[in-house]
Amino acid sequence: MKKLFNSQETMVDDMIDGFVAAFPQVVRGNNDPRIVVRAKSKNRDEKVTLLIGNGSGHEPIAMGFIGEGLLDANVVGDVFAAPSADLILDGIAEVNGAAGSILLVSQHSGDVINGGAAVMLAEEAGHRVKPLYMYDDISSAPKGQEGERRGAPGTMFIYKILGAAAEEGTALGPLYALGEAVRDNTRTLAAAVSPGISPLNGKAMFSLPDDEIYLGMGVHGEPGIGRAKYGPVSGLVETIVEALLEDRPIEAGDKVAVMINGMGGTTLMELLTIYGQTEKSLAARGIKAIAPMVGTFVTTQEMGGFSISLLTPTPEMLRYWCAPSDTPHFPAINMG
Amino acid sequence: MTARGYFERLQAVFASEKTRLDELDAAIGDGDHGTTMLRGLNAAVKADDGRQAKAFMRASGGASGTLFGLVLHEIELHLIGSDMTPGAHLDRAIERIKALGKVETGDKTMVDALEPAARALEAGGGINEAVAAAAQGRDATRAMAARSGRARYVENAGAGHIDPGATSVCLILQALADAGEQ
């Protein structure tokens, strides 16, 4: 695999160089070159700031979602590795004001330990900050143990809705509660068809026979539900929708916001086909798909596959989900 | 002793113990515990005053680097000068490690050496009593079965092997005692 880098040592910093050069609404923070922040910040004593730390290699998440109406900062770790606690602490210090901050933590062991430690050290230093643990992947722990699940692309519902609410001036307490409510109303399930190639060693991250797909694989290739036979997308989408609705039932007549995320190596042609099929699967159950987000947002290099995320929104959530934002990579969401 | 002097002493200790710690870890884990600790300490000795434990966290990496960094953070605060007692510093580290690592007493982890040390301080002992208590706790990890981490998946969940993390805790406390720190 011919990957286009200068060197392993510089690949993450080279990427950030290009990112801040390409998108003037995002700049490097003062505390560390691995912290990227909004170029035009609001008064941090009045607006709650939102930030997230994550391993790199999954772009455009999360750097690409910094900007007005979304994230205030991203702390960038090495490839597929959570940033260290002290680096996340520097990120918190960079954007924290009297209004407080929420550190979004996509639930993976490294992110949980380092994010949690960063919040402890930040509180010790006098910062007002709360960690919001995000999980939505139904394949990673059984129903009833939702708190043990991994974060998956459905966590982007939380980013966007909290980002829009914070921009309007929602205070820390209600904002945090809104985040928990979005999390509780979101479910995601993924299917992978081909592996990503790790930029660290040039090797495929898993192997899969040509006639099989993998249900429920995590964003780092973590195990999920298991293998299934490859076939027309209609059957695959039907299986996923069925599993999502079994985990969190949605009644006929309800509306649901749908997110189709490509893992990096799946074309828009395929993703649009998957969305169309998802809408049909839901409609067959009397459920209306609205405000869709379809594209490639949380990637694992060139991994082939996708996830379907469903959010049952309150009217307030739906308004924030569709509110305008100005970031390098978050799309406009139309009510649909 | 200054915090800087302490980190330099600790770096020398782990440089000589690295191989033994890696071997202990190879029996129940990745086999890199000594390497990870030394990598962190090599960065800590080069860091600015007051940021040495943080430099350790950044350079050592991974979950164990963060958890040991929290112990070193408390020792650094204590050596710089703090209103809290040494016991209170140790208790805060233990509380955080248990919460973040989701571990309890008896899970065959660093906590099994830290807690007896904290109890010894609580009972009015000094650093030498704390070191002795930590050593007993470390030795007790030999019979324990791991409930978390990679050790859970090895034969008998690692029972029969001393936990390398608990061993490192003893080295960390011993370095304080050797410097005559109370």
Contacts between the chains, C-beta under 8 A, distances in Angstrom:
chain1	res1	chain2	res2	distance
A	81	B	61	7.1
A	84	B	57	5.0
A	84	B	58	4.5
A	84	B	61	6.5
A	84	B	65	7.2
A	84	B	66	6.7
A	85	B	57	5.3
A	85	B	66	4.9
A	85	B	69	6.8
A	86	B	51	7.9
A	86	B	54	3.6
A	86	B	55	7.5
A	86	B	57	4.7
A	86	B	58	5.3
A	86	B	69	7.4
A	87	B	58	6.2
A	89	B	54	7.4
A	109	B	63	6.6
A	110	B	62	7.1
A	110	B	63	6.4
A	112	B	100	7.5
A	113	B	63	4.7
A	113	B	66	5.4
A	113	B	67	7.3
A	113	B	100	4.9
A	113	B	101	6.8
A	114	B	63	7.9
A	114	B	66	5.5
A	116	B	99	7.1
A	116	B	100	4.8
A	117	B	57	7.8
A	117	B	66	5.1
A	117	B	67	7.8
A	117	B	69	7.6
A	117	B	70	6.2
A	117	B	96	6.9
A	117	B	100	5.7
A	120	B	70	7.8
A	120	B	96	5.5
A	120	B	100	7.9
A	121	B	73	7.3
